[in-house]
Amino acid sequence: MGIFDIMGPIMIGPSSSHTAGAAKIGYYAYRIYDREFREVEIHLYNSFADTGKGHGTDKAIVAGLLGIMPDDERIIDSFEIAEERGIKVKFFYHHDTDRHSNLARILFLGSEPTEIIGISIGGGKIKIIEMNGSKIEYEGRHEALLLIHKDAPGIFGHFSTVLGNEKINIAYLHSVRDAETEKAMSILKLDNHCPDYVIAKIYEDPNIIKVTRIEKINFD
């Protein structure tokens, strides 16, 4: 057990699960989406829905979507900041016993609608569990690469070789593919930082469509 398991995360309160966790879900959803957005729907489930407003879950998750960290006092002004940036935010509240008690479903609207689902598991810890209907698992404890690529022979060998040549170790790799579109999505959790020039090398394979680097938050 670590010190943060006892004391909890550095954050703007009142709740590590409903405030810090929500901010992290929003932040990682924003990093995974990795583009500008002007309209977003936020669906809160179960405990998030019941006590979200009282614990500032709504403001925290919007703050995360704006790139604001859990310890930043601007969390309390996130609605106003979103309005100043011209971002429309709509909230929906649900109860579903088949869903996790602290679950947020975030839908980025626009030309490339994207759905990202995250859960807060206590003490400020979170997991991103789904993207566009595909199961993923990302807790924010590693830097990660999210790759969208063609489902082509040798593609895993390509990015594994690029990373290996740069002494960047892959701690975990999960991939899902869509046989209909012949595209795949892979998430790679890394033990080391992946610089821009390495990402450029990954792009040298024409089967790579998009590479998004997700940098971890440096505190729990």
The 8 nearest C-alpha neighbors of each residue, nearest first, counted from 0:
[[1, 4, 2, 5, 3, 6, 7, 122],
 [2, 0, 4, 3, 5, 6, 7, 219],
 [1, 3, 5, 4, 6, 0, 7, 8],
 [4, 2, 7, 6, 5, 1, 8, 219],
 [3, 5, 1, 2, 7, 6, 0, 122],
 [6, 4, 3, 2, 7, 1, 0, 122],
 [7, 5, 3, 4, 2, 8, 122, 9],
 [8, 6, 3, 122, 4, 5, 9, 15],
 [7, 9, 219, 10, 3, 123, 122, 6],
 [10, 8, 70, 7, 219, 11, 69, 218],
 [11, 9, 70, 69, 8, 19, 12, 71],
 [10, 12, 70, 69, 72, 13, 71, 19],
 [13, 11, 14, 10, 18, 15, 19, 54],
 [12, 14, 54, 18, 11, 15, 55, 17],
 [15, 13, 18, 12, 17, 16, 54, 19],
 [14, 16, 123, 19, 122, 18, 17, 20],
 [17, 15, 20, 121, 123, 14, 119, 122],
 [16, 18, 14, 56, 21, 20, 15, 54],
 [17, 19, 56, 14, 21, 20, 15, 59],
 [20, 18, 15, 22, 123, 69, 21, 10],
 [21, 19, 123, 16, 23, 119, 22, 18],
 [20, 22, 60, 24, 18, 23, 19, 17],
 [21, 23, 60, 63, 59, 19, 25, 20],
 [24, 22, 26, 20, 25, 21, 63, 27],
 [25, 23, 21, 27, 26, 22, 117, 28],
 [24, 26, 63, 64, 60, 28, 22, 23],
 [27, 25, 63, 23, 64, 29, 28, 24],
 [26, 28, 30, 29, 24, 25, 31, 23],
 [27, 29, 31, 25, 30, 26, 32, 24],
 [28, 30, 64, 26, 32, 27, 31, 33],
 [31, 29, 27, 33, 28, 32, 213, 26],
 [30, 32, 28, 33, 29, 27, 213, 211],
 [31, 33, 29, 30, 34, 28, 113, 107],
 [34, 32, 30, 31, 29, 211, 35, 28],
 [35, 33, 32, 36, 29, 30, 31, 111],
 [34, 36, 37, 33, 32, 29, 38, 107],
 [37, 35, 38, 34, 107, 86, 109, 108],
 [36, 38, 86, 87, 85, 39, 35, 109],
 [39, 37, 87, 108, 86, 36, 88, 107],
 [40, 38, 107, 88, 106, 108, 87, 41],
 [39, 41, 89, 106, 105, 88, 90, 42],
 [42, 40, 105, 90, 104, 89, 91, 43],
 [41, 43, 91, 104, 103, 92, 90, 105],
 [44, 42, 103, 92, 48, 47, 102, 93],
 [43, 45, 93, 48, 102, 47, 94, 92],
 [44, 46, 94, 100, 48, 47, 49, 93],
 [47, 45, 49, 100, 48, 101, 50, 44],
 [46, 48, 51, 101, 44, 45, 43, 49],
 [47, 49, 44, 43, 45, 92, 46, 51],
 [50, 48, 46, 47, 51, 45, 52, 44],
 [51, 49, 53, 52, 47, 48, 46, 54],
 [50, 52, 56, 47, 54, 48, 53, 55],
 [51, 53, 55, 54, 50, 56, 57, 49],
 [54, 52, 50, 51, 55, 56, 49, 57],
 [53, 55, 51, 52, 56, 13, 50, 17],
 [54, 56, 52, 58, 57, 53, 51, 18],
 [57, 55, 51, 59, 18, 17, 58, 54],
 [56, 58, 55, 60, 59, 52, 51, 61],
 [57, 59, 61, 55, 56, 60, 77, 62],
 [60, 58, 22, 62, 56, 61, 57, 18],
 [59, 61, 22, 25, 21, 63, 62, 57],
 [62, 60, 64, 58, 63, 59, 77, 57],
 [63, 61, 59, 77, 65, 67, 74, 60],
 [62, 64, 26, 25, 22, 66, 67, 60],
 [63, 65, 25, 61, 26, 29, 62, 66],
 [64, 66, 62, 63, 67, 61, 26, 81],
 [67, 65, 63, 64, 26, 68, 62, 29],
 [68, 66, 63, 62, 65, 71, 69, 74],
 [67, 69, 71, 70, 63, 66, 22, 62],
 [70, 68, 10, 19, 22, 71, 11, 67],
 [71, 69, 10, 11, 68, 9, 72, 19],
 [72, 70, 73, 68, 69, 74, 67, 11],
 [73, 71, 74, 75, 70, 11, 76, 69],
 [74, 72, 76, 71, 75, 77, 67, 62],
 [75, 73, 77, 72, 62, 76, 59, 71],
 [74, 76, 73, 77, 58, 72, 59, 55],
 [77, 75, 73, 74, 79, 78, 80, 58],
 [76, 78, 80, 62, 74, 79, 75, 58],
 [79, 77, 81, 80, 76, 82, 58, 61],
 [78, 80, 82, 77, 81, 76, 83, 84],
 [81, 79, 77, 83, 82, 78, 76, 84],
 [82, 80, 84, 86, 78, 79, 83, 77],
 [81, 83, 85, 79, 84, 80, 86, 78],
 [82, 84, 80, 81, 85, 79, 86, 78],
 [85, 83, 81, 82, 86, 80, 37, 79],
 [84, 86, 82, 83, 81, 87, 37, 38],
 [85, 87, 37, 81, 38, 84, 82, 88],
 [86, 88, 38, 37, 39, 85, 89, 82],
 [89, 87, 39, 40, 38, 86, 90, 41],
 [88, 90, 40, 41, 39, 87, 91, 38],
 [91, 89, 41, 42, 40, 88, 92, 43],
 [90, 92, 42, 43, 41, 93, 89, 40],
 [91, 93, 43, 48, 42, 44, 90, 94],
 [94, 92, 44, 43, 45, 48, 95, 91],
 [93, 95, 45, 44, 96, 92, 48, 98],
 [94, 96, 97, 98, 93, 45, 44, 99],
 [97, 95, 98, 94, 99, 45, 100, 44],
 [96, 98, 95, 99, 94, 100, 45, 44],
 [97, 99, 96, 95, 100, 102, 44, 45],
 [100, 98, 102, 101, 97, 118, 45, 96],
 [99, 101, 45, 46, 102, 98, 44, 47],
 [102, 100, 47, 119, 46, 118, 99, 44],
 [103, 101, 118, 44, 99, 117, 100, 43],
 [102, 104, 43, 117, 42, 116, 118, 105],
 [103, 105, 116, 42, 41, 115, 43, 106],
 [106, 104, 41, 115, 114, 40, 116, 103],
 [105, 107, 114, 40, 39, 113, 108, 41],
 [106, 108, 39, 113, 112, 114, 38, 105],
 [109, 107, 112, 38, 39, 106, 113, 111],
 [110, 108, 111, 112, 107, 38, 36, 37],
 [109, 111, 112, 108, 113, 107, 36, 37],
 [110, 112, 109, 113, 108, 107, 36, 32],
 [113, 111, 108, 107, 109, 110, 114, 106],
 [112, 114, 107, 106, 131, 111, 115, 108],
 [115, 113, 106, 131, 105, 130, 107, 116],
 [114, 116, 130, 105, 129, 104, 28, 131],
 [117, 115, 104, 129, 103, 128, 127, 105],
 [118, 116, 127, 103, 126, 128, 24, 102],
 [117, 119, 102, 126, 101, 125, 120, 103],
 [120, 118, 125, 20, 101, 16, 121, 124],
 [119, 121, 125, 124, 118, 16, 122, 101],
 [122, 120, 16, 123, 124, 119, 15, 20],
 [121, 123, 15, 7, 124, 16, 4, 8],
 [122, 124, 20, 15, 16, 19, 121, 8],
 [125, 123, 122, 121, 120, 20, 119, 126],
 [126, 124, 119, 120, 138, 118, 20, 123],
 [127, 125, 138, 118, 137, 117, 128, 136],
 [126, 128, 117, 137, 136, 116, 129, 138],
 [129, 127, 135, 136, 117, 134, 116, 126],
 [128, 130, 134, 116, 135, 133, 115, 132],
 [131, 129, 115, 133, 132, 114, 116, 134],
 [132, 130, 114, 133, 113, 115, 129, 134],
 [131, 133, 130, 129, 134, 114, 115, 116],
 [134, 132, 130, 129, 131, 135, 175, 128],
 [135, 133, 129, 128, 132, 130, 136, 175],
 [136, 134, 128, 129, 133, 137, 127, 130],
 [137, 135, 128, 127, 126, 138, 134, 129],
 [136, 138, 127, 126, 139, 135, 128, 140],
 [139, 137, 126, 140, 125, 127, 136, 124],
 [138, 140, 215, 141, 137, 216, 142, 126],
 [141, 139, 138, 215, 142, 216, 137, 217],
 [142, 140, 139, 188, 215, 189, 143, 190],
 [141, 143, 214, 215, 189, 213, 188, 192],
 [144, 142, 188, 213, 187, 189, 212, 141],
 [143, 145, 212, 187, 211, 186, 213, 146],
 [146, 144, 186, 211, 210, 185, 212, 187],
 [147, 145, 210, 185, 184, 209, 148, 144],
 [148, 146, 184, 209, 208, 183, 207, 210],
 [149, 147, 207, 208, 183, 206, 182, 146],
 [148, 150, 182, 206, 151, 183, 181, 207],
 [149, 151, 182, 181, 183, 148, 176, 152],
 [150, 152, 149, 154, 153, 206, 181, 148],
 [153, 151, 154, 150, 155, 156, 149, 206],
 [152, 154, 156, 155, 157, 151, 158, 150],
 [153, 155, 157, 156, 152, 151, 158, 206],
 [156, 154, 157, 153, 158, 159, 152, 160],
 [155, 157, 159, 153, 154, 158, 160, 161],
 [156, 158, 154, 160, 155, 159, 153, 161],
 [157, 159, 161, 160, 155, 201, 156, 162],
 [158, 160, 156, 162, 157, 161, 163, 155],
 [161, 159, 163, 157, 158, 162, 156, 164],
 [162, 160, 158, 164, 159, 163, 157, 201],
 [161, 163, 167, 165, 159, 160, 164, 158],
 [164, 162, 166, 160, 165, 167, 161, 159],
 [163, 165, 161, 162, 166, 160, 167, 159],
 [164, 166, 162, 163, 167, 161, 197, 160],
 [167, 165, 163, 164, 168, 162, 191, 161],
 [168, 166, 162, 191, 165, 163, 169, 190],
 [167, 169, 190, 189, 170, 166, 163, 191],
 [170, 168, 189, 171, 188, 187, 190, 167],
 [169, 171, 189, 188, 190, 168, 172, 187],
 [172, 170, 188, 169, 187, 173, 189, 186],
 [173, 171, 187, 186, 188, 174, 185, 169],
 [172, 174, 186, 185, 187, 171, 175, 135],
 [173, 175, 185, 184, 186, 172, 176, 183],
 [176, 174, 184, 183, 185, 133, 173, 177],
 [175, 177, 183, 182, 178, 184, 174, 150],
 [176, 178, 179, 182, 181, 180, 183, 175],
 [179, 177, 181, 180, 176, 182, 150, 183],
 [178, 180, 177, 181, 182, 176, 183, 150],
 [179, 181, 182, 177, 178, 183, 176, 149],
 [182, 180, 178, 150, 177, 179, 149, 183],
 [183, 181, 149, 150, 180, 177, 148, 176],
 [184, 182, 176, 148, 150, 175, 149, 147],
 [183, 185, 147, 175, 174, 146, 176, 148],
 [186, 184, 174, 146, 173, 145, 175, 187],
 [185, 187, 145, 173, 144, 172, 146, 174],
 [188, 186, 172, 144, 143, 171, 189, 169],
 [187, 189, 143, 171, 170, 141, 169, 142],
 [190, 188, 169, 170, 191, 142, 143, 168],
 [189, 191, 168, 170, 169, 141, 167, 188],
 [192, 190, 189, 167, 193, 168, 142, 166],
 [191, 193, 194, 142, 190, 189, 167, 214],
 [192, 194, 197, 191, 195, 167, 198, 212],
 [195, 193, 197, 196, 192, 198, 199, 212],
 [194, 196, 198, 197, 199, 193, 200, 212],
 [195, 197, 199, 198, 194, 200, 193, 201],
 [198, 196, 200, 199, 195, 194, 193, 201],
 [197, 199, 201, 195, 200, 196, 202, 194],
 [200, 198, 196, 202, 197, 201, 195, 203],
 [201, 199, 197, 203, 202, 198, 196, 161],
 [202, 200, 198, 203, 199, 158, 204, 197],
 [201, 203, 199, 200, 204, 207, 198, 205],
 [204, 202, 200, 201, 205, 199, 207, 206],
 [203, 205, 202, 206, 207, 201, 157, 200],
 [206, 204, 207, 203, 202, 208, 149, 148],
 [205, 207, 149, 204, 148, 208, 151, 154],
 [208, 206, 148, 205, 202, 204, 209, 147],
 [209, 207, 148, 147, 206, 210, 149, 205],
 [208, 210, 147, 146, 207, 211, 148, 202],
 [209, 211, 146, 145, 147, 144, 212, 208],
 [212, 210, 145, 144, 213, 146, 209, 31],
 [211, 213, 144, 143, 214, 145, 210, 142],
 [214, 212, 143, 142, 30, 144, 211, 215],
 [215, 213, 142, 212, 143, 216, 141, 139],
 [216, 214, 142, 139, 141, 217, 140, 213],
 [215, 217, 218, 214, 139, 219, 140, 68],
 [218, 216, 215, 219, 140, 214, 139, 141],
 [219, 217, 216, 8, 9, 215, 3, 140],
 [218, 8, 3, 123, 217, 9, 124, 7]]
